[in-house]
Amino acid sequence: MGVISNGEVIETGIVTMLSPETKVPAITYATRVEKKEEEEEEMFVVPPLNFSMVDNGIFRSGFPEKSNFSFLQNLGLKSIIYLCPEPYPEENNEFLKSNGIRLFHFGINGTKVRKNFLF
């Protein structure tokens, strides 16, 4: 548990959840944020699947969902690089606009080779 400078208390732990695509357990981190005492509100912030820090101020993750927006707001992001060929969802675009985050969209087709193990 740690204290953030604005008086919020955070607690971080590991959460095991099922990946929506594969239904395979995936481990991620969840952070519980308690607001200042007078606000008496508790909020859970969950990072996107496969979230990790690459370097100081540089992060990587799977595609963010609405449930991840609170977590992303706390990072102070300036830009997001989106590599999927599909258009970026409008709900996510609205989140970016309202938080002053720039989107760089480079639609790259996947290069993963799928091996067929059935003979």
Secondary structure, 3 states (H helix, E strand, C coil): CEECCCCCEEEEEEEEEECCCCCCEEEEEEEEEECCHHHCCEEEECCCCCCEEEECCEEECCCCCHHHHHHHHCCCCCEEEECCCCCCCHHHHHHHHHCCCEEEECCCCCCCCCCCCCC
